[in-house]
């Protein structure tokens, strides 16, 4: 193997590792802030995904997730929190509040209507 072939192999392996890390690596979590009315609240931007996509809240305390849809892609037209029985349409370039009270700890996924965009709600005690 000459140096060009070694460079191509090392570069390919590096790119594969980066792709695996990007899609399957640990995501940073963000805790919802308690507002003056006692509701845990967080703003989530919807644009080719959810940002932040891992949200930490406390069990038994009301939650308000403010989804701002910053695109017109048909995939992001809806957000579904199936464990809580919530499906909400998200109009483009508007903020939609989703309010509920999680009653048990655990990890609960949320997705778009096409199940292509993913996020996770982590409920602690």
PyMOL CGO cylinders between C-alpha atoms (Angstrom):
from pymol import cmd
from pymol.cgo import CYLINDER

trace = [
    CYLINDER, 0.00, 0.00, 0.00, 1.36, 3.41, -0.93, 0.3, 1, 1, 1, 1, 1, 1,
    CYLINDER, 1.36, 3.41, -0.93, 0.79, 6.59, 1.07, 0.3, 1, 1, 1, 1, 1, 1,
    CYLINDER, 0.79, 6.59, 1.07, -2.24, 7.71, -0.99, 0.3, 1, 1, 1, 1, 1, 1,
    CYLINDER, -2.24, 7.71, -0.99, -4.07, 4.42, -0.30, 0.3, 1, 1, 1, 1, 1, 1,
    CYLINDER, -4.07, 4.42, -0.30, -3.27, 4.66, 3.42, 0.3, 1, 1, 1, 1, 1, 1,
    CYLINDER, -3.27, 4.66, 3.42, -4.59, 8.24, 3.45, 0.3, 1, 1, 1, 1, 1, 1,
    CYLINDER, -4.59, 8.24, 3.45, -7.85, 7.16, 1.77, 0.3, 1, 1, 1, 1, 1, 1,
    CYLINDER, -7.85, 7.16, 1.77, -8.38, 4.26, 4.20, 0.3, 1, 1, 1, 1, 1, 1,
    CYLINDER, -8.38, 4.26, 4.20, -7.64, 6.37, 7.29, 0.3, 1, 1, 1, 1, 1, 1,
    CYLINDER, -7.64, 6.37, 7.29, -9.85, 9.19, 5.98, 0.3, 1, 1, 1, 1, 1, 1,
    CYLINDER, -9.85, 9.19, 5.98, -12.70, 6.76, 5.25, 0.3, 1, 1, 1, 1, 1, 1,
    CYLINDER, -12.70, 6.76, 5.25, -12.53, 5.18, 8.70, 0.3, 1, 1, 1, 1, 1, 1,
    CYLINDER, -12.53, 5.18, 8.70, -12.47, 8.64, 10.29, 0.3, 1, 1, 1, 1, 1, 1,
    CYLINDER, -12.47, 8.64, 10.29, -15.54, 9.75, 8.34, 0.3, 1, 1, 1, 1, 1, 1,
    CYLINDER, -15.54, 9.75, 8.34, -17.43, 6.56, 9.27, 0.3, 1, 1, 1, 1, 1, 1,
    CYLINDER, -17.43, 6.56, 9.27, -16.60, 7.16, 12.95, 0.3, 1, 1, 1, 1, 1, 1,
    CYLINDER, -16.60, 7.16, 12.95, -17.85, 10.76, 12.75, 0.3, 1, 1, 1, 1, 1, 1,
    CYLINDER, -17.85, 10.76, 12.75, -21.13, 9.71, 11.11, 0.3, 1, 1, 1, 1, 1, 1,
    CYLINDER, -21.13, 9.71, 11.11, -21.71, 7.03, 13.76, 0.3, 1, 1, 1, 1, 1, 1,
    CYLINDER, -21.71, 7.03, 13.76, -20.96, 9.53, 16.55, 0.3, 1, 1, 1, 1, 1, 1,
    CYLINDER, -20.96, 9.53, 16.55, -23.29, 12.14, 15.02, 0.3, 1, 1, 1, 1, 1, 1,
    CYLINDER, -23.29, 12.14, 15.02, -26.27, 9.80, 14.69, 0.3, 1, 1, 1, 1, 1, 1,
    CYLINDER, -26.27, 9.80, 14.69, -25.78, 7.46, 17.64, 0.3, 1, 1, 1, 1, 1, 1,
    CYLINDER, -25.78, 7.46, 17.64, -23.59, 9.36, 20.11, 0.3, 1, 1, 1, 1, 1, 1,
    CYLINDER, -23.59, 9.36, 20.11, -24.76, 10.66, 23.48, 0.3, 1, 1, 1, 1, 1, 1,
    CYLINDER, -24.76, 10.66, 23.48, -26.79, 13.87, 23.20, 0.3, 1, 1, 1, 1, 1, 1,
    CYLINDER, -26.79, 13.87, 23.20, -26.49, 16.74, 25.65, 0.3, 1, 1, 1, 1, 1, 1,
    CYLINDER, -26.49, 16.74, 25.65, -29.62, 17.20, 27.73, 0.3, 1, 1, 1, 1, 1, 1,
    CYLINDER, -29.62, 17.20, 27.73, -31.21, 20.50, 28.69, 0.3, 1, 1, 1, 1, 1, 1,
    CYLINDER, -31.21, 20.50, 28.69, -33.35, 20.96, 31.79, 0.3, 1, 1, 1, 1, 1, 1,
    CYLINDER, -33.35, 20.96, 31.79, -36.59, 22.89, 31.54, 0.3, 1, 1, 1, 1, 1, 1,
    CYLINDER, -36.59, 22.89, 31.54, -36.65, 26.11, 33.57, 0.3, 1, 1, 1, 1, 1, 1,
    CYLINDER, -36.65, 26.11, 33.57, -39.33, 26.71, 36.21, 0.3, 1, 1, 1, 1, 1, 1,
    CYLINDER, -39.33, 26.71, 36.21, -41.24, 29.90, 35.35, 0.3, 1, 1, 1, 1, 1, 1,
    CYLINDER, -41.24, 29.90, 35.35, -42.99, 32.27, 37.78, 0.3, 1, 1, 1, 1, 1, 1,
    CYLINDER, -42.99, 32.27, 37.78, -46.28, 30.32, 37.52, 0.3, 1, 1, 1, 1, 1, 1,
    CYLINDER, -46.28, 30.32, 37.52, -44.66, 27.01, 38.56, 0.3, 1, 1, 1, 1, 1, 1,
    CYLINDER, -44.66, 27.01, 38.56, -44.58, 25.48, 35.08, 0.3, 1, 1, 1, 1, 1, 1,
    CYLINDER, -44.58, 25.48, 35.08, -41.44, 23.84, 33.71, 0.3, 1, 1, 1, 1, 1, 1,
    CYLINDER, -41.44, 23.84, 33.71, -40.92, 25.55, 30.36, 0.3, 1, 1, 1, 1, 1, 1,
    CYLINDER, -40.92, 25.55, 30.36, -38.49, 25.19, 27.48, 0.3, 1, 1, 1, 1, 1, 1,
    CYLINDER, -38.49, 25.19, 27.48, -38.26, 26.51, 23.92, 0.3, 1, 1, 1, 1, 1, 1,
    CYLINDER, -38.26, 26.51, 23.92, -37.58, 23.95, 21.19, 0.3, 1, 1, 1, 1, 1, 1,
    CYLINDER, -37.58, 23.95, 21.19, -36.65, 24.91, 17.63, 0.3, 1, 1, 1, 1, 1, 1,
    CYLINDER, -36.65, 24.91, 17.63, -37.88, 22.57, 14.90, 0.3, 1, 1, 1, 1, 1, 1,
    CYLINDER, -37.88, 22.57, 14.90, -35.59, 22.74, 11.86, 0.3, 1, 1, 1, 1, 1, 1,
    CYLINDER, -35.59, 22.74, 11.86, -34.39, 19.46, 10.35, 0.3, 1, 1, 1, 1, 1, 1,
    CYLINDER, -34.39, 19.46, 10.35, -34.69, 18.08, 13.89, 0.3, 1, 1, 1, 1, 1, 1,
    CYLINDER, -34.69, 18.08, 13.89, -35.42, 19.26, 17.41, 0.3, 1, 1, 1, 1, 1, 1,
    CYLINDER, -35.42, 19.26, 17.41, -33.06, 21.57, 19.26, 0.3, 1, 1, 1, 1, 1, 1,
    CYLINDER, -33.06, 21.57, 19.26, -32.64, 20.72, 22.04, 0.3, 1, 1, 1, 1, 1, 1,
    CYLINDER, -32.64, 20.72, 22.04, -33.60, 17.12, 21.43, 0.3, 1, 1, 1, 1, 1, 1,
    CYLINDER, -33.60, 17.12, 21.43, -33.17, 15.77, 24.98, 0.3, 1, 1, 1, 1, 1, 1,
    CYLINDER, -33.17, 15.77, 24.98, -35.18, 17.62, 27.64, 0.3, 1, 1, 1, 1, 1, 1,
    CYLINDER, -35.18, 17.62, 27.64, -35.13, 16.90, 31.38, 0.3, 1, 1, 1, 1, 1, 1,
    CYLINDER, -35.13, 16.90, 31.38, -38.21, 17.68, 33.52, 0.3, 1, 1, 1, 1, 1, 1,
    CYLINDER, -38.21, 17.68, 33.52, -39.49, 16.67, 36.97, 0.3, 1, 1, 1, 1, 1, 1,
    CYLINDER, -39.49, 16.67, 36.97, -42.37, 14.29, 37.49, 0.3, 1, 1, 1, 1, 1, 1,
    CYLINDER, -42.37, 14.29, 37.49, -45.62, 15.71, 38.86, 0.3, 1, 1, 1, 1, 1, 1,
    CYLINDER, -45.62, 15.71, 38.86, -44.88, 19.29, 37.77, 0.3, 1, 1, 1, 1, 1, 1,
    CYLINDER, -44.88, 19.29, 37.77, -46.68, 20.84, 34.77, 0.3, 1, 1, 1, 1, 1, 1,
    CYLINDER, -46.68, 20.84, 34.77, -44.59, 21.15, 31.59, 0.3, 1, 1, 1, 1, 1, 1,
    CYLINDER, -44.59, 21.15, 31.59, -44.87, 23.57, 28.67, 0.3, 1, 1, 1, 1, 1, 1,
    CYLINDER, -44.87, 23.57, 28.67, -42.87, 22.72, 25.56, 0.3, 1, 1, 1, 1, 1, 1,
    CYLINDER, -42.87, 22.72, 25.56, -42.79, 25.70, 23.16, 0.3, 1, 1, 1, 1, 1, 1,
    CYLINDER, -42.79, 25.70, 23.16, -42.13, 24.31, 19.66, 0.3, 1, 1, 1, 1, 1, 1,
    CYLINDER, -42.13, 24.31, 19.66, -41.03, 26.98, 17.16, 0.3, 1, 1, 1, 1, 1, 1,
    CYLINDER, -41.03, 26.98, 17.16, -41.16, 25.49, 13.65, 0.3, 1, 1, 1, 1, 1, 1,
    CYLINDER, -41.16, 25.49, 13.65, -38.50, 27.32, 11.64, 0.3, 1, 1, 1, 1, 1, 1,
    CYLINDER, -38.50, 27.32, 11.64, -39.16, 25.59, 8.30, 0.3, 1, 1, 1, 1, 1, 1,
    CYLINDER, -39.16, 25.59, 8.30, -41.85, 24.46, 5.89, 0.3, 1, 1, 1, 1, 1, 1,
    CYLINDER, -41.85, 24.46, 5.89, -40.78, 20.83, 5.49, 0.3, 1, 1, 1, 1, 1, 1,
    CYLINDER, -40.78, 20.83, 5.49, -43.83, 18.54, 5.54, 0.3, 1, 1, 1, 1, 1, 1,
    CYLINDER, -43.83, 18.54, 5.54, -42.03, 16.16, 7.88, 0.3, 1, 1, 1, 1, 1, 1,
    CYLINDER, -42.03, 16.16, 7.88, -42.09, 18.63, 10.76, 0.3, 1, 1, 1, 1, 1, 1,
    CYLINDER, -42.09, 18.63, 10.76, -45.78, 19.58, 10.47, 0.3, 1, 1, 1, 1, 1, 1,
    CYLINDER, -45.78, 19.58, 10.47, -46.68, 17.63, 13.59, 0.3, 1, 1, 1, 1, 1, 1,
    CYLINDER, -46.68, 17.63, 13.59, -45.15, 16.60, 16.91, 0.3, 1, 1, 1, 1, 1, 1,
    CYLINDER, -45.15, 16.60, 16.91, -46.27, 13.42, 18.64, 0.3, 1, 1, 1, 1, 1, 1,
    CYLINDER, -46.27, 13.42, 18.64, -45.72, 12.52, 22.30, 0.3, 1, 1, 1, 1, 1, 1,
    CYLINDER, -45.72, 12.52, 22.30, -47.44, 9.13, 22.12, 0.3, 1, 1, 1, 1, 1, 1,
    CYLINDER, -47.44, 9.13, 22.12, -46.83, 8.16, 25.76, 0.3, 1, 1, 1, 1, 1, 1,
    CYLINDER, -46.83, 8.16, 25.76, -48.85, 11.21, 26.81, 0.3, 1, 1, 1, 1, 1, 1,
    CYLINDER, -48.85, 11.21, 26.81, -51.53, 10.88, 24.09, 0.3, 1, 1, 1, 1, 1, 1,
    CYLINDER, -51.53, 10.88, 24.09, -50.48, 14.15, 22.45, 0.3, 1, 1, 1, 1, 1, 1,
    CYLINDER, -50.48, 14.15, 22.45, -50.38, 14.91, 18.72, 0.3, 1, 1, 1, 1, 1, 1,
    CYLINDER, -50.38, 14.91, 18.72, -50.12, 18.59, 17.83, 0.3, 1, 1, 1, 1, 1, 1,
    CYLINDER, -50.12, 18.59, 17.83, -49.88, 20.37, 14.47, 0.3, 1, 1, 1, 1, 1, 1,
    CYLINDER, -49.88, 20.37, 14.47, -46.99, 22.83, 14.21, 0.3, 1, 1, 1, 1, 1, 1,
    CYLINDER, -46.99, 22.83, 14.21, -47.65, 25.75, 11.85, 0.3, 1, 1, 1, 1, 1, 1,
    CYLINDER, -47.65, 25.75, 11.85, -44.57, 27.03, 10.00, 0.3, 1, 1, 1, 1, 1, 1,
    CYLINDER, -44.57, 27.03, 10.00, -42.77, 30.02, 11.56, 0.3, 1, 1, 1, 1, 1, 1,
    CYLINDER, -42.77, 30.02, 11.56, -44.99, 30.04, 14.65, 0.3, 1, 1, 1, 1, 1, 1,
    CYLINDER, -44.99, 30.04, 14.65, -44.63, 28.86, 18.23, 0.3, 1, 1, 1, 1, 1, 1,
    CYLINDER, -44.63, 28.86, 18.23, -46.99, 26.14, 19.46, 0.3, 1, 1, 1, 1, 1, 1,
    CYLINDER, -46.99, 26.14, 19.46, -47.19, 25.40, 23.19, 0.3, 1, 1, 1, 1, 1, 1,
    CYLINDER, -47.19, 25.40, 23.19, -47.74, 21.81, 24.30, 0.3, 1, 1, 1, 1, 1, 1,
    CYLINDER, -47.74, 21.81, 24.30, -48.75, 21.53, 27.97, 0.3, 1, 1, 1, 1, 1, 1,
    CYLINDER, -48.75, 21.53, 27.97, -49.12, 18.42, 30.13, 0.3, 1, 1, 1, 1, 1, 1,
    CYLINDER, -49.12, 18.42, 30.13, -48.04, 16.97, 33.47, 0.3, 1, 1, 1, 1, 1, 1,
    CYLINDER, -48.04, 16.97, 33.47, -45.78, 13.90, 33.41, 0.3, 1, 1, 1, 1, 1, 1,
    CYLINDER, -45.78, 13.90, 33.41, -46.81, 11.63, 36.29, 0.3, 1, 1, 1, 1, 1, 1,
    CYLINDER, -46.81, 11.63, 36.29, -44.08, 9.00, 36.22, 0.3, 1, 1, 1, 1, 1, 1,
    CYLINDER, -44.08, 9.00, 36.22, -40.31, 9.03, 35.77, 0.3, 1, 1, 1, 1, 1, 1,
    CYLINDER, -40.31, 9.03, 35.77, -38.74, 7.55, 32.66, 0.3, 1, 1, 1, 1, 1, 1,
    CYLINDER, -38.74, 7.55, 32.66, -37.60, 8.34, 29.15, 0.3, 1, 1, 1, 1, 1, 1,
    CYLINDER, -37.60, 8.34, 29.15, -40.33, 9.21, 26.66, 0.3, 1, 1, 1, 1, 1, 1,
    CYLINDER, -40.33, 9.21, 26.66, -39.66, 9.77, 22.95, 0.3, 1, 1, 1, 1, 1, 1,
    CYLINDER, -39.66, 9.77, 22.95, -41.31, 12.42, 20.82, 0.3, 1, 1, 1, 1, 1, 1,
    CYLINDER, -41.31, 12.42, 20.82, -41.32, 12.39, 17.03, 0.3, 1, 1, 1, 1, 1, 1,
    CYLINDER, -41.32, 12.39, 17.03, -42.62, 14.14, 13.96, 0.3, 1, 1, 1, 1, 1, 1,
    CYLINDER, -42.62, 14.14, 13.96, -45.69, 12.78, 12.19, 0.3, 1, 1, 1, 1, 1, 1,
    CYLINDER, -45.69, 12.78, 12.19, -43.47, 10.81, 9.78, 0.3, 1, 1, 1, 1, 1, 1,
    CYLINDER, -43.47, 10.81, 9.78, -41.29, 9.38, 12.59, 0.3, 1, 1, 1, 1, 1, 1,
    CYLINDER, -41.29, 9.38, 12.59, -38.16, 10.86, 11.02, 0.3, 1, 1, 1, 1, 1, 1,
    CYLINDER, -38.16, 10.86, 11.02, -37.34, 13.56, 13.60, 0.3, 1, 1, 1, 1, 1, 1,
    CYLINDER, -37.34, 13.56, 13.60, -36.71, 12.32, 17.13, 0.3, 1, 1, 1, 1, 1, 1,
    CYLINDER, -36.71, 12.32, 17.13, -36.40, 13.80, 20.58, 0.3, 1, 1, 1, 1, 1, 1,
    CYLINDER, -36.40, 13.80, 20.58, -36.56, 12.50, 24.12, 0.3, 1, 1, 1, 1, 1, 1,
    CYLINDER, -36.56, 12.50, 24.12, -38.23, 13.76, 27.28, 0.3, 1, 1, 1, 1, 1, 1,
    CYLINDER, -38.23, 13.76, 27.28, -36.42, 12.54, 30.41, 0.3, 1, 1, 1, 1, 1, 1,
    CYLINDER, -36.42, 12.54, 30.41, -38.72, 12.69, 33.45, 0.3, 1, 1, 1, 1, 1, 1,
    CYLINDER, -38.72, 12.69, 33.45, -36.98, 12.54, 36.84, 0.3, 1, 1, 1, 1, 1, 1,
    CYLINDER, -36.98, 12.54, 36.84, -38.44, 12.23, 40.34, 0.3, 1, 1, 1, 1, 1, 1,
]
cmd.load_cgo(trace, "trace")
